[in-house]
Structure formats: structure tokens, C-alpha cells
Amino acid sequence: MTQETTDSELIEHSLHQPESFAALFHRHFSAIHGYAERRLSRPLADDIAAETFLIAFDRRDTYDLSRSDARPWLYGIASNLISRHHRTEIRQYRALARTAANEVGEDHSGRVADALDALAARGPLAAALAGLPAGDRDVLLLVAWAELTSDEVGRALGVPAGTVRSRLHRARTKIRAVLATAPVRKER
């Protein structure tokens, strides 16, 4: 199989030669793992990513082969698994929200100051993410971190694209409001 081979072709081929599913795994594992790690933690991400591909392998005969890109399907499986770990995710965001940025003296570079600005916004941002309804948070993070389109997120979560756009708008509105009130470093 080559890089030009579509995901659906890999899945179809794996129905007769199961070992060919490994190419799909190698193609998308790091992205699925990265998404899960951002949502939970590294140890849980290892489990979520592995379980995502185990479920995908077990259910590959139900995959809609007219869809050449399997990413929405894989992200949908991962999102469902992550929702089982919802409490852990909320605790992680609340812990991040409690993290305070340290003060820095005037002699540090602008890069350090920018990093502190981002760190200062991290707490309120994490709190806002924790406060979002699960569906809104899933949509926002699939768009922001997995870079899926509204249609792809809809397929991943099993909801219409219009619902995705509505959830995304609500989530972005809340996040923007939080970031607008986040502390910003004063110019010296």
C-alpha cells in the first residue's frame, strides 16, 4: 500500500488481509493519540488511542467505504471513549485553572513574557473548557485540535453539521468571553 491509498481502500483491503489495517494505524495513530492526550493525560491517551484502533479494527466491516478519509470515524470513536473519562478530563481542566503564572522580572526576554501571558490565560481557559457542556467541548476540541471540518465533526459525533456549527458558536462565544477578561501583561 502506498501513501496515495485512501483510508477506505486500506480498510476494505483489511477485510481480506487483516494485517493491512496496520497501515491505517500508522497513518493516524499519532494524531489520535495527540488528541486524546490533550483531552486527558499521557497514560490515558495511550489507552484511548490503542482502544480506538482496536474498536476500529473490530468494526471495520461496518465502515462506510464511500468515505475515503477515516479520520472523522476514528475521532468519533476516540471522542466516545474520552467521554467515558469525562470526570478525569474535568478534574484536569480544573487543576489547570488553579495553576497560577509566576511573576517575572523586567530583565527576561519578550519570549518569556509571551509565554507567561499564555500561562496566565491557561487557567481561565481551562476553567471555561471545564464549564462547557460535553457536546460543545467535543466539537470545539475536534475543530481546534483535530482540525476537522463541521461535516467531519458531525460524522465523528453522529450529529448534523448544523448542530456542530451551533455548538461551535456557543463554545467559541464562551471561550472568547473568558479570554477577553483574562489578565494580560502590561507593556513596560
N, C-alpha and C positions, 0 to 999 in steps of 0.2 A: 504494500500500500504506500502511496506517495502523499505528499503534503496536499496535492490537488484533490485527493479523495475526500469526498464530503463525509460529514459525520453520519448521515443516513446510510451512505454506502458502507461505511465501517460497521454500523450496527446490523445492516442486512447481511453482510458477509459473515459477521459473528454468529448469526443464527445457524450456519452450517459449519463454521470453523470458530469455535468459542475463543480460541487464543487470539484471534484478530481484534477482539474487544480491547486488548491491551493498548492498541494504537489510540483509541478514544481516551482511555485512561491517561496515557502520557500526554496527549494533546491538551487536556483540560484539568488535570489534577491540581496543578499549582494555582490556577485561578479559583477553583472551588475551595481549595484549602485556604487561600488568602482571604476569601470572602468569609469563610467560617471563622477564621482566626480573628478577623476584625470584629465579628459579631460576638464571639465568645472568648476563647483563650487558646493558646497553642495546644495544650493537651486535648482539649475538647475538639479543636479543629482537626487534629489528627484522626480522631474517631469519626467525626462528622463526614470528613472527606472520604475516608475509607468506606463508611457505611453508605454514602451517596452512590459510590460506584458499585458497591455490592448490590444495592437495590436496583440500580440501573441495569446491571448485568442480568439480574433475575427477571426484570420486567422488559427486557429489550424486545421481546416478541410483541409487546403492546405499543411500541414506539411508532408514531406516525411517520412513515418513511417519506412522505411528501415534504417534510420539514428537513432541509439539508443541514441546518445548524442545530445541534443538540444542546447548546448552552442553556436556553431557557428551560428545557426539560431537566437538565442537571441542577440548575439553580433552584428550580421548583422543588426537587427532591431535597436538596440541601436546606432550603428555607423551611420545609416541613419538619425536618429533623431538628433544625435550630429552634423552631417554635416549641419543641419538647423541652428545650433547655432555656426557656424564656426566663425563668426565675434567676438563673445564673447570669444571663445577659443583663437583666435589670440591676442585679447586685453590682455587676462590673461597671455599668454606667453611673450608678450612684457613688461607687468608690471613686471613679474618675472625677465626678462632680465635687467631691470633698477634697480633691488634690488642689493644693494652692500653689501658685507660682512663687518662687523665691525672688526677693528683691536683688537687683544687680546694680553695682556701682557705675558711675559715669564712664569709667575707663574701658568698658567692654565694647566690643565691636557692634556695629549695626545688625550683624547677623544674629548675635546672641540676643539682642533686643527684640528682633523679629521673632525669634524662637520663643521668647518669653511672652510676647503678645499672643502667639498661638497657644502657649501653655495656659495663659490666663483665660482664654476663651474656651479651652478644653473642658473645664469644669461645668460652666453653664451649658455648653453644647451637649455634654454627656447627660446632664440633668434633663435637658429638653428631649433628647433621644429616649431616655427612660420614661418620660411622661407621654410620649406619643402612643396612640393605640397601636397594637401589634401589626395590624394590616398596613397602617400608614408608614410605620417604621420599616417594614419589609420592603414596601415599594420604594421608599426614599433610598434605602441602602442598596437595593438591586440596581437602581438607576445610577447612584453615585459611585458605588464601589465595583459593581459588576459591569457597569456601562451598558446595561440592556436598554432597549427602546421600550416605549409604553406597550407596544404589541407583544414584545418578548416577555416583559414582566407579567402581562396578562396571561400569557401561555404558561409561564412558570408558576403562577399562583392560582390559575384556574378562574380568573375573573375577567370581565370585559375590559378592553383598553380604556373605555370611558371611565370606568371605576378606578383604574390605575391613575389616570390623569387627575381625577378628583382627589384621590388620596395623596398624590404627589403635591398637588397645590396646597392642601391643608398642611401637610408636613413642612413644606418649604416656608409657608407663611409663619408657622410657629418657630421654626429654626431661625428665620430672618429676624423675628421679633426678639428672640433671645440674644442673638449676636449683636443686634443694634444696641442692647443695653450692657453688653459685656465690656469690662474695663479695657481701655486702650492706653498704651504707653504714651506719655506726653513727650512731645519733641523738646529737645534741650537746646 
